[in-house]
Each structure stands twice: as C-alpha cells, then as structure tokens.
Amino acid sequence: MRNKVDYCGAAVLWLMFIGLAVSVIHHASWVGAIDTMMAQAMGAPSANNITLFNVIAFLGSPMVSLSLTFVLCVYLWFRRGPALSLWAAGMQYGGSALVEVVKQIVARHRPVHELLPDTGYSFPSGHVFCTTILVLTLLMVFLPGIKDQEVGLVAVLMGVVWVGLVATSRLYLAQHFATDLAGSVLIAGALWLTLRPARTPVMAFVDDHLPARLQRSAH
C-alpha cells in the first residue's frame, strides 16, 4: 500500500516538474509573474542580510552537501552496512547528475541582477536539490531511531526550515528565480518517492552481490 502511495505521489510530482520545466523553456507568462512577485517580496537588499544569506548559501551549496553525504556514507558503511551506504550515495550523486542534465536541457540563464555572481544555468537549483536530498536521507536514517515523537517532529521541522533557508538565500541573492527553487523541490521529491520503494530490494541485491571481503570490512 505504501509503495502505491509513493508511486502515485511520484507521478504527480514528475508531472508538475515536467510542466514547470516546459513552461520555463517556453517563457510562460505565469512563470514570469511568479518570479517577479517573489523577487519583489525579498525587498531591498541590505549588507547584513547579504552576508547572512551568503553564509547560508555556502552551507547549503552542492559542495558542502556532497561532502556531508560522503561523510554520512562512510558512517553508514561501517555502522549500517555497505548496501545502505551505496543507496544514500546513489540518491545524492546520481540525483545531482540528473539535475545537471536538466540544467543543460532547459538552459535557463540566471537573473540579470545577481547580488553575488554565480556560474552555470539556473533551472533547477543545485543548492536546493542537494540540500533536500541530504535532509531526506538524514531523516530516513536517523528518524526511526528517535522514540520521542515530539523530538522526531522537531527534527523534521528543522529539516524543512533548513531547506527553506537555503532556498530563500538563493532567491535573496538573486542567483535563482523562485520557479528554479520550486523545480528543485519537485524533482527531489519525485526522485525520492520513485526510488524509495525500491530501497529494500536494491539493498538486498547489493548485499547478495557485494564481495565478501567488502562486507567484512564494514563490520
């Protein structure tokens, strides 16, 4: 039953993402209206806010998220086994590669008036995608071990807030459009719900085919 719910949710998110990507490619008026409205909502920039959001953007950057994922995967390899470690690595690094492919297909340029210049195409945001996948992975790994429901809820809320802060930093610094950020959340959620039902059989396959010496090194 849960797998069906995941697949249905994934289908909805994929359709929403594809619809948004097509609209961005064709410069749909509603996309421009949303982006303009959200950019104006950020207000006039201030030096203190620029500094703050620049720090948040750095902490939420793909480089940091990929590095933290590597550390997490090393921990999982020795504490939970190679299969889960490889699963987490595949979600983050494989997903990041997918985002780069989408960037090249959509080929959307960044906002003209960036407060701090950035490189590469704009849609979707790598910062928000990598942060979202990292948060989902951390919750997947550690949330089941939290027995106190209130503590678990706080952990989930902290993850949501962190993703929101990273997204806000990209918008405030004018390095992305609002629809870039929405696209990142949509593709991250779609990919997660698509692959989560396959986690158990994939991990079992890895365990069955991983060389014995590598499995012994993890314990």
TIZAGU-311020 format. One record per residue (C-alpha): x, y, z. Coordinates in steps of 0.25 Angstrom, whole numbers, always signed. Layout:
<sebas>
SEBA;X;Y;Z
...
</sebas>
This chain:
<sebas>
SEBA;+0;+0;+0
SEBA;+11;+10;+4
SEBA;+18;+7;-9
SEBA;+6;+10;-17
SEBA;+5;+23;-10
SEBA;+19;+26;-13
SEBA;+18;+24;-27
SEBA;+5;+32;-28
SEBA;+12;+43;-21
SEBA;+24;+42;-30
SEBA;+15;+42;-43
SEBA;+9;+55;-38
SEBA;+22;+62;-35
SEBA;+28;+57;-48
SEBA;+17;+63;-56
SEBA;+17;+76;-48
SEBA;+32;+77;-50
SEBA;+31;+74;-65
SEBA;+20;+84;-67
SEBA;+28;+95;-60
SEBA;+41;+92;-68
SEBA;+33;+93;-81
SEBA;+27;+106;-76
SEBA;+41;+111;-73
SEBA;+46;+107;-86
SEBA;+35;+114;-94
SEBA;+35;+126;-85
SEBA;+21;+125;-80
SEBA;+15;+138;-75
SEBA;+11;+131;-61
SEBA;+25;+127;-59
SEBA;+30;+141;-61
SEBA;+19;+147;-52
SEBA;+22;+137;-40
SEBA;+37;+140;-41
SEBA;+35;+155;-41
SEBA;+25;+155;-30
SEBA;+35;+146;-21
SEBA;+47;+155;-25
SEBA;+40;+167;-21
SEBA;+35;+161;-8
SEBA;+50;+160;-4
SEBA;+50;+175;-2
SEBA;+63;+184;-3
SEBA;+76;+177;+0
SEBA;+84;+180;+12
SEBA;+99;+178;+15
SEBA;+96;+169;+27
SEBA;+85;+161;+20
SEBA;+94;+159;+8
SEBA;+105;+154;+18
SEBA;+96;+145;+25
SEBA;+90;+139;+13
SEBA;+103;+137;+7
SEBA;+107;+128;+18
SEBA;+94;+120;+18
SEBA;+96;+118;+3
SEBA;+110;+113;+5
SEBA;+106;+103;+16
SEBA;+95;+99;+6
SEBA;+104;+98;-6
SEBA;+105;+85;-14
SEBA;+120;+85;-10
SEBA;+116;+84;+5
SEBA;+104;+75;+3
SEBA;+112;+65;-5
SEBA;+123;+66;+5
SEBA;+114;+63;+16
SEBA;+107;+52;+8
SEBA;+121;+45;+7
SEBA;+123;+46;+22
SEBA;+109;+40;+24
SEBA;+112;+29;+14
SEBA;+125;+26;+21
SEBA;+118;+25;+35
SEBA;+107;+16;+29
SEBA;+117;+7;+22
SEBA;+123;+3;+36
SEBA;+111;+4;+44
SEBA;+99;+0;+36
SEBA;+106;-7;+24
SEBA;+110;-5;+10
SEBA;+97;-6;+4
SEBA;+90;+6;+11
SEBA;+103;+14;+9
SEBA;+103;+11;-6
SEBA;+88;+14;-6
SEBA;+90;+28;+0
SEBA;+102;+31;-9
SEBA;+94;+27;-21
SEBA;+82;+36;-17
SEBA;+91;+48;-15
SEBA;+101;+47;-26
SEBA;+92;+41;-36
SEBA;+81;+51;-34
SEBA;+92;+63;-35
SEBA;+96;+57;-48
SEBA;+81;+57;-53
SEBA;+80;+71;-49
SEBA;+92;+75;-57
SEBA;+86;+69;-69
SEBA;+73;+76;-67
SEBA;+80;+89;-66
SEBA;+87;+87;-79
SEBA;+73;+83;-86
SEBA;+66;+95;-80
SEBA;+78;+105;-82
SEBA;+71;+116;-73
SEBA;+81;+127;-71
SEBA;+82;+133;-57
SEBA;+75;+146;-52
SEBA;+82;+158;-58
SEBA;+84;+166;-45
SEBA;+91;+155;-37
SEBA;+96;+161;-24
SEBA;+107;+151;-24
SEBA;+111;+145;-37
SEBA;+109;+130;-39
SEBA;+112;+121;-51
SEBA;+104;+111;-59
SEBA;+90;+110;-63
SEBA;+78;+114;-53
SEBA;+68;+103;-54
SEBA;+67;+95;-45
SEBA;+75;+100;-33
SEBA;+86;+90;-29
SEBA;+87;+96;-15
SEBA;+72;+93;-12
SEBA;+72;+80;-19
SEBA;+85;+74;-11
SEBA;+80;+80;+2
SEBA;+67;+74;+0
SEBA;+72;+60;-3
SEBA;+82;+61;+9
SEBA;+71;+65;+19
SEBA;+62;+54;+14
SEBA;+74;+44;+15
SEBA;+77;+48;+29
SEBA;+63;+47;+33
SEBA;+62;+33;+27
SEBA;+74;+28;+34
SEBA;+72;+34;+48
SEBA;+57;+37;+50
SEBA;+53;+23;+52
SEBA;+63;+23;+64
SEBA;+56;+35;+71
SEBA;+46;+29;+80
SEBA;+40;+42;+85
SEBA;+30;+47;+75
SEBA;+32;+62;+79
SEBA;+47;+61;+77
SEBA;+44;+54;+63
SEBA;+35;+65;+59
SEBA;+45;+76;+63
SEBA;+55;+68;+55
SEBA;+46;+68;+43
SEBA;+43;+83;+45
SEBA;+58;+87;+46
SEBA;+60;+80;+32
SEBA;+48;+87;+26
SEBA;+53;+100;+31
SEBA;+67;+98;+27
SEBA;+63;+95;+12
SEBA;+54;+107;+13
SEBA;+66;+116;+18
SEBA;+75;+111;+7
SEBA;+64;+114;-4
SEBA;+62;+127;+2
SEBA;+77;+130;+1
SEBA;+77;+127;-13
SEBA;+65;+136;-16
SEBA;+70;+147;-7
SEBA;+84;+148;-14
SEBA;+77;+148;-28
SEBA;+84;+136;-32
SEBA;+72;+128;-35
SEBA;+57;+130;-39
SEBA;+46;+125;-30
SEBA;+42;+115;-40
SEBA;+56;+109;-40
SEBA;+55;+107;-26
SEBA;+41;+100;-27
SEBA;+46;+92;-38
SEBA;+57;+87;-29
SEBA;+48;+82;-18
SEBA;+39;+76;-28
SEBA;+50;+68;-35
SEBA;+56;+64;-22
SEBA;+42;+59;-16
SEBA;+39;+52;-29
SEBA;+52;+45;-30
SEBA;+51;+41;-15
SEBA;+37;+35;-16
SEBA;+41;+28;-29
SEBA;+53;+21;-23
SEBA;+49;+19;-8
SEBA;+40;+7;-11
SEBA;+52;+0;-18
SEBA;+61;+2;-6
SEBA;+59;-11;+1
SEBA;+61;-20;-12
SEBA;+73;-12;-17
SEBA;+80;-13;-3
SEBA;+77;-28;-3
SEBA;+83;-29;-17
SEBA;+95;-21;-13
SEBA;+97;-30;-1
SEBA;+96;-42;-9
SEBA;+106;-38;-20
SEBA;+116;-30;-12
SEBA;+129;-37;-10
SEBA;+130;-43;+4
SEBA;+143;-36;+7
SEBA;+136;-23;+6
SEBA;+124;-27;+14
SEBA;+134;-32;+25
SEBA;+141;-18;+25
SEBA;+129;-11;+28
SEBA;+128;-19;+42
</sebas>
